[in-house]
Amino acid sequence: MKKLAFTLAEVLITLAIVGVVAVLTIPTVTNNMSQRSNIVKLEATIKSLNDAINNLMIDERVTDIADSSLFDDTSIFFTQYLKSSSNCDDDNFTSCFAESYHDIDGGIRDPFKRDFENNDAMLPNGAAVQILGVYDSNSPLLNNGFLIDVNGPKGPNIAGRDLFMVRLFTDGTVGSDSADLDEELILKRCKNGYTYGLDCVYLLETNGWVMDY
């Protein structure tokens, strides 16, 4: 009776094929897992911000965020309401955020670096959050909201991938505000980093939190 067995050449060929398939598929799988992790952290951070602001406004009995103490003493917001794990060192911005960021199209985007103290902190889930300025209805893009790096200074440090901006509305809710823009323009602004990931948040919110841009 003839015994069935693989020759050494067949085994080597099989291993080579498996190796090629692994090289082609593992980076994609790893990238998808990383993106999914970032999305989960972003969702959780936005929810934490919404809950914290809602509690602050209830405690202070205000219906307009401009009437709250959010921008008067940010340290109280971070410690008492957002339950941050640590404040960022004002002399060392990179304790929470990266020194520089890229956009999805490859351009360089310098992160926001504010002068006033206690405006950024690290959350227990590893996300870094920065309050963007004093509430100003005349300058909604740069001043009203939060900058979020879902994994702090760790890579990939790309706006729309792990760095996002969210708007803070007068009623205290947090989210995106790109609905009135053309869909093609929203995608373009998401990829060129013009709004530091704000338009990317809109795409995620309207697409079931799937990063397909």
N, C-alpha and C positions, 0 to 999 in steps of 0.2 A: 504494500500500500504506500502510495506516494505521500510524503509529508508536505504540507503547505507552510511556507515560510517566506518572509520578506528578505530580499537580498540587501546587502549593505547599501548599494546604490539606490534602491527604492526608498529605504529609510532616510537617506540623506536628502533625496529629492523631496520627500514628504515634509521633512523638517524645514527645508528651504522655502517651500510653498507656505507653510504655516508662519514662518518668520516674515515673509513678504506681506502676508495678509495682516499680521500683527502690526507691522510698521505702518501700514496704510490706514488701519482702523483705530488703533489705540489713541493717537493724538485727537482724532475726532470725538471719540467717546469721552476722553478726559476733558476736552474743551466744552462739550455739552454739559457734563457734570458740573464744571466750574461755573458756567453761565447760569445753570439752574440754581446753584447755591447762591449766587449773587442776587438773583431775582427774589429768592425766598427771603434773604436778608433785607432787601430793599422793601418788600412788602411789610415785613415785620417792623422795620424802622419807621416807615410812614404811619403804620398803625400806632406805634408808640408815641410818635409826635402828635397825632390826632388826639389820642387819649390824654396825653399830658396837657395839651393846650385846652382841651375841653374841661379838664379838672381845674386848671388855673382860672379859667373864665367863670366857672361855677363858684369857686371859692371867693373870687373878687366881685361877683355879681355884675359882670359886664357882658354885653352882647356884641361889642365891637372890639376886636383885638387891639386897636389903637388906643383904647381906654384902659388897657391892662398894664401890668407892670413888667411885661415880658422883656421889653427892651431897656428898662430902667435898671434891672438887676438880673442879668442872665444867669448868674451863678445859682440863684435860688431856683430858677426854672430847671436847670440841669440836675441839681442835687435833690430837690424835693419832688419834682414832678416827672422828669424824664428818667430819674434814677441812674444817672451816668456812673460809670465805674471809676473814671478819672478825668480831671480837666487836662487840657493840652497845655504844654509849657509855652507861654507867650513869647519866650525868647527862642523857642525851637519849634517852628511850625511843623516840621517833619515828624514830631512825636505823634501826630494824628493823620497828617496828610502827606502825600508825596511832594517832592520838590517841584516836579513838573508833570504834566499830563499830555497825552496825545488824544486826538479825536479819531474816530473810526476811519476817516480818510487818510490818516497819517500825519496831519498837521500837529503842531505843538500848541498846547493851551496851558498858560501859567495859571495856577490855582489862585483863588481869592486869598488875600492875606490882610486881615483886618487889624486895626491898631488897638481897639479897645479890649480890655481884659475879659476873660471868662466867656468869650463868645463861641468857643468850640470845646468839645469833649468827646471822649470815647465811651461808647455804650457797652453793656455787658456782652452783647452779641458780636463785638469786634468792629462795629461800624463807627466811623467818625462823623460827627455832625457839627456844622458851623451855622450860627445864626447870621443871616446876611443883612446887616445894617439896621437902621431904624425904619419903622413902617412909614412908607411914603407912597400915597396913591398916585402920585405923578411920575413915579419911577418904579413900575411894578417888576421889571425884569431883574434888576440887580439888587434891589433893596428888600423886597418882600418875600422872604422865604428862608429855605435852608439848603445848604450844600451837604450832600451825603456821599461819603466814600464807604461802601459797604464792607470793605476789608482793610480800612486804614491805609497806611503807606505801602502795603503789599501790592504787587502787580495784579493785573496788567496796567493799571493806572491809565485807563482810557475812558474818556467821557462817553457815557452811554453803555459802557460795559460794567464798570465798577464805580464810576463817579456819576452822580446825578444831582440835578437841582430840582427842588419842588417849590411851588408857590404857596404862600400863606395868604389866605383870603380874609376879608374883613370879619367874616363870621367865625373865624378860627379854624376852618378846615384846611387840610393840606393836600395838595395834589398838583396836577398839571392844568394848563389853560390854553391848549393849542387847538381847541375844537373849531374855532372860527377861521383857521388857516387852511389853505389848500393842502390836500393830502401829500402831493408831491413836494411841496415846500416844507412840510413837517418832516418828511423823510430826509430831505436835503439838510435841513438844520440839525437834525439828529446826528447825521453822519459827519458833518463838518464841525461839530462841537460848539457852534455859535452860542447855544444856550446852555452849555455845560450839562447836557443830558436831559434838560427839561422836556424837549420834544420827544425824546426817547421814552420818557416816563408816560407820556400820552399814548405812544404807540403800544407800550406794554399794557396800559390800563384798558385800551380798546381792543386788544388782541388776546385777552385771557392770560396775560402775563407770560407770553411766549416771546422770546427774543429772536425774532426772525428777520431783523433788519441788518 
